[in-house]
């Protein structure tokens, strides 16, 4: 997408300059992250653990995929609420546990950090508030609240900094510097995508505003965003019923629920699993008249090397979903901030 120098447009919940300045703050974390990882490896790291719950575990899923493609070091994805039960005996003082909580107050993340501290297991994590309870429990605390509040692209950038530094230190990422150069260019590419898709996302939001139920399908490194958009944005923030399913699992049950008037969103990325999602797409279009395919391959993402598009496609998708979320709030008339139970009731 070619943007003129005087290009200016007003977007709901988005300003280009504010967005880009926010993401510059994320890249400033790089020296601190590298220092932390150097220290952790001096003490010994045998495996990598990513622990979260809800939105935080979903944003780590692309990082798990990213890491497993590059390293033979064991990589574990753990629900933070289950980590404290001590089920995985491979998690020891030689593990490095990554935690994430934007607020720094997520109960399960705090409990996981407390558990790790008691067991002598090192932790590195991010929250947006230096006074948050989580920050005080982490071995290697990182404070950064920068990012787009309506999408997870900023969260992905922060986690890419951490996971890439770990892989590099472990000898699994010879192209670390090149990848970091591309990561630094990502905000500009994402801003362009947001502006490119805004009108289409708005039209789609109004098209689906009265739909009571959606299927959402994704695979590989887009599965986390698929799961997150269904759970956090449609269910929690909009009270819309969903069924999120991984592409290869779709044909083992869920396909029988697809009908002519079923709304189905299919998120198609650029990694090795793309063909699995295309299989769902081909089937769905034979049955439903409400198939929406969001294909990250359609976005130019200027400045990003072709070899890294697959790795960064979750952020491309989040750029679209952020715009869709903003417009869906207007279309449905349902505020994204209203909750009936979450952090309202004691449970």
N, C-alpha and C positions, 0 to 999 in steps of 0.2 A: 504494500500500500504506500503510495507516494503522498506525503503530506507537504503542503506549501509552508514556507517559513512563517506566514502570518495566520496559519491554521488555528482557529479558535472556535470552540463549540462548548456549550454548557450542557453538562451531564448531571443527572441525578446521582448524588452521593459520590461524585468523582470530579477531581480537578487535576489536570495533567501535571502541572508544576508541583503541586503538593504531593502527588503520588511519586514522582521521580525523586524529589528531595527526601521523601520518607525512605525510599529504597537505597539511597546513597548511605543512609545510616546503617543499613544492614551490612553492606560491604565493608564498612569500617570495623566490623567485628573480626575480620580475618586474622589480624596479628594476635589478638587475644585468644581466639580459638586455637590457632597453631601452637601458641605457648602452652595452653592447657593440655593439648594432645601430646606434645613433647614430654611434658611432665608425667602424664599418665603412662606413656610407653616406657619411660625410664624405670618406672616401678613394675612394669610388666602387664601386658594385656594379651589374654589368650582368646577372648571372644567378645563379640559386640552384642549388646542387648538394647532393643528399643522398646520402651514401655510407655503405655498410655491407655486412655479410656475415652470412649466417645469420639469427639472431634480430634483429640490429640493422637489417638492411635491411628485414625484414618489418614492424617497428614504424614504419618511415618511410613505408611505402606509403600509409597513410591521409593522411599529411601531403602527399605528392605530389599526391594527389587533391584535397585541401583547397586547396592552392596553385594548381593549374591551373584550378580553377573561378573563381578570383578575380583572377588576374593574367595579363597578356600578356607579362610578363617570362619569358624562357626558364627552365624548371625541368627539371633533369636528375636522374634516379635512376641512380646508378652503383654497381656492385659494387666494393667497396673494393680487392679484389685486381686488378681490371681498371683502376681509375683510375690506378694507378701505371705502367701501360703507356703512358700518354699517348695513348690512342686518340681520345678526345674533344677535338678541337682548340678547342672553345668554352670549355674550362676554362682560365682565365687568371688573372692577378693581379687582374682585375676581377670574378672570381667570388667567391662566399661559399660555402664548403663546410661542411656540417653533418655531424658525425661523432657516433657514439654507441657506447659500450661500457660496460656496467654495471660490469664489473671494471676497465676501463681497461687491460687487458692483451691484448686481442684482437690477434693478430699482424697481421692485415690492416688493422685500423684504425690501428695504430701505423705501419705501412708507408705508409699513405695520408697520415697526418699528416706524416711525415718527407718524403715526396715533395712535398707542398704547401709545406712550409716551405722546401725547397730551391728551389722554383719561384717563391717569393714570393706564393703563393696563400693568402689569409686563411682560417682555419678557426675554427669555433665548435663546441664539443662538450661532452658530458656523460659523466661517469663517477662512480662512487660512492666513489672514494678519491682524496684530494688528492695522495697519494704515487705514484699509478699512473703508469706511463710515458707514457700518452696525455696526461695533464694537462700534462706538461712540454713537450709539442710543440705544443699548441694556441695559436693567436693569442688566442682568447677562451675560456679554460677555465671550466667550470662543474662544481662538485662537489655532487652530490646523490644519495644512495643510497636516498632515501625511495620507498616504493611497496609493492605486494603482490608477494611473491616468486613467487607461483604464477600471476600474470597480468600483462598488459602495460598495464593501465590507468594506472599511475603513469608509465610510460615515455611513453605518449601525452600525458599532461598536460604533462610537461617539454617535449616536442617542440612541442606546441601553443603554449606560451609563446614559443618561439623563432621558429617559422614565422609566427605571428600578428604578432609584433613586426616581422618583416621585411616582411610584406605591408603593414602599417600605415605603416611608414617609406617604403615605395615608393609610397604613395598609393592602395593597392588595398583598404583595409579601413576605411571610414568608421565602421563599427559596432564598431571595436576595443574600446572601453570596455564596450559592452554584451556583447560576446562574453566579455570577461574576467570580467564579473560572473557570467555563466553558468558559466564554467570554475571559478570559485571555489565554486559550488554543486554542482559535479559529485561531489566525494567523498561528500557526504551522500546524493546520489541513488544512487551506486554501492553504498554500504553497504546501503541499503535493498534494492537489487536482489539483492545477495549473500544477504541474509537471506530474501528472498522466494523465491529459486530453490533454496535449499540442499537441501531434502528431495527435490525433484524431480531435482536433479543427482545426488544420492546414489543414488536409485533407478535412474537411467539408467546410472550407473557400474557398478552391480552387474548390470544387464541386459546390458551389453556386455563384461563382464570377460573372457570367453573368446573373444571375436571375434578372429580372426587377422588381419583386414584390414578397412580402412574406406576408403570414398571420402569426400572432403570437398569441398564445393562452396560457393563464395562469389563475390561480384562487387563492383565499385566499391570503396568505402572499407573493405569487410569482407574484401577479398581478402588483405590482409596478415595479418590474424588467422587466416584460414583456413589459409594457407600455414604460418604460425608454429605453430599448434596441431598440425598434421600433422607438421611437421618436428621442432620442438623438444620438444614434449611427448609425442606418441605414439611417434615414431620414436626420438629420442635418449633420452628419459627412461623410456619404457615398452617399447621394442623391439618395437613393433607396426607392421606394414607398412601403408602408406597410399598413396593416390593423391589428391593435391590438384589441383583443376582449377578454373579460372575459369568462371563460369556460361555465358558465350557460347561458350566453347571445348568445353564438355561434349559438344555435339552433333557434334563433329568427331573422333570416335574413341572416347572414353571410354564413351559410351552403349552401345556394343556389349559391354562387359564387365559391364553391370548384369544381375543375375539375381535370382530370387525370394528367395534367401537372402543377398544382398549387403547389408552394412551401409553405409548412406550418410547422412552428416550434411550437412544443408543449412542454411547460415547466411544468414538473410534480414534485410537492413538497411532503412534508410529514405532512401536516396539515390536518385538518378535511375535507377540500374540495377536497382532492386527487381524490375521486371517480367521482367528476364532470369533472375533466380533463380527467380521464380515459374514460369517456363516449365519449368525443370529439375524443380521440385517436382511439377508436374502430370504430367510424364512419368514420373518415378521412382515415384510412387504407383501407377502402372498396372502396374509390373513387380515391384518389391521389396516384401517384407513387413517390411523393416527400415529404414524411412525415418524419420529424426529431423530435424525442422525446428525450428531455434532462431530465433525471430523477435523482434528487438529492439523491435518495435512493441508487443509485449505488456507491456513493462515501463513502469511509470508514470513513473519518473525525475522525481519531484516536484521542482519548482523550476527545471527546465530549460525554457526557452521553446521552443514548438513549432518555431520557425524554425531552431533549432540542433540539434534532435534528430537530423537526418540527419548533421550534422557529427560529433556526439558518439557516434553509435551504435556505432563500433568499441569504445569504452570500455564501453558497455552489454554488448556481447557478451563482452568480456574479463571482466566481472564474473561472468558465468555460467561461462565456461570455467575461471576460477580455482577455483570451487567444484567443478566436474566433475573437475578435475585432482587436487584434494585427496582426493576420495573414490575416484577411480580407483586411486590408490596403495594404498589399503586393500583395495579390491575385488580387484585383481590380485595383491596381496602383493609387488609389485615396487617397490622403493624408487626414488624420483625422483632419488636422488643417485648411483646406480651408473652407471658408464661402463666400457665395455670398451676403447675406443680414444680417444675425445675427451679431449684434454689428459692422456691416459695414455701413449700411444705417441708417438714422434717421427715426424711425417709432414710 
